[in-house]
C-alpha cells in the first residue's frame, strides 16, 4: 500500500550510483533552465539597476545643483539683508537729523513766540502802568484844582473854553501854546 513499501525501490533510490546519476541529471536540468530563463531576467535586473543608478546620479546632480542655488540665494539674501540694514540705519539717521532740525526750528519758533508774547505783555504792562499813572495824575490834579481853584480862575477858564469852541470852526488850536501855564 505504501508506495515505498517495497524495499527494492528504496534500495535502488538509496544506492550511491543512482544518487550520483540523479544529481548529475538534476544539475543538467538546472543548468539548462538557468541558461534559458536566467539571462533575460538578469539582463532586465541589470538594466533596472543601471537605470536606478543613472536616476540616482541625476538626482544627486540635481540635488547638488539645487543646493548650490540655495547657497547662492542664501548668500544673496544675506547681502540683501545687510544692504537693507545699512539703508534702514541711513534712513533712521536721516530721520533723526530731520527730527532734530524740525525740533530746533520748533524751539526757535516757540522762543520767538515767547519773546513776542513777552514784548506784548511788557507793552501791555507799560500801557497799563501809564494809564494808572495818568489816572492818578488826573485825580491828583482834580483834587489840586478843586483846592486851589478860585471863582475868578474858574470864570477865566470857562471864558477861554467858550472862545476855543468858537475857534474850532475856524481851525485854530484849542489851547494856544503857553496859555495853560498862565492859568495857574
C-alpha positions, 0 to 999 in steps of 0.5 A: 500500500505504501508506495515505498513499501517495497524495499527494492525501490528504496534500495535502488533510490538509496544506492550511491550510483543512482544518487550520483546519476540523479544529481548529475541529471538534476544539475543538467536540468538546472543548468539548462533552465538557468541558461534559458530563463536566467539571462533575460531576467538578469539582463532586465535586473541589470538594466533596472539597476543601471537605470536606478543608478543613472536616476540616482546620479541625476538626482544627486546632480540635481540635488547638488545643483539645487543646493548650490542655488540655495547657497547662492540665494542664501548668500544673496539674501544675506547681502540683501539683508545687510544692504537693507540694514545699512539703508534702514540705519541711513534712513533712521539717521536721516530721520533723526537729523530731520527730527532734530532740525524740525525740533530746533526750528520748533524751539526757535519758533516757540522762543520767538513766540515767547519773546513776542508774547513777552514784548506784548505783555511788557507793552501791555504792562507799560500801557497799563502802568501809564494809564494808572499813572495818568489816572492818578495824575488826573485825580491828583490834579482834580483834587489840586484844582478843586483846592486851589481853584478860585471863582475868578480862575474858574470864570477865566477858564470857562471864558477861554473854553467858550472862545476855543469852541468858537475857534474850532470852526475856524481851525485854530488850536484849542489851547494856544501854546503857553496859555495853560501855564498862565492859568495857574 
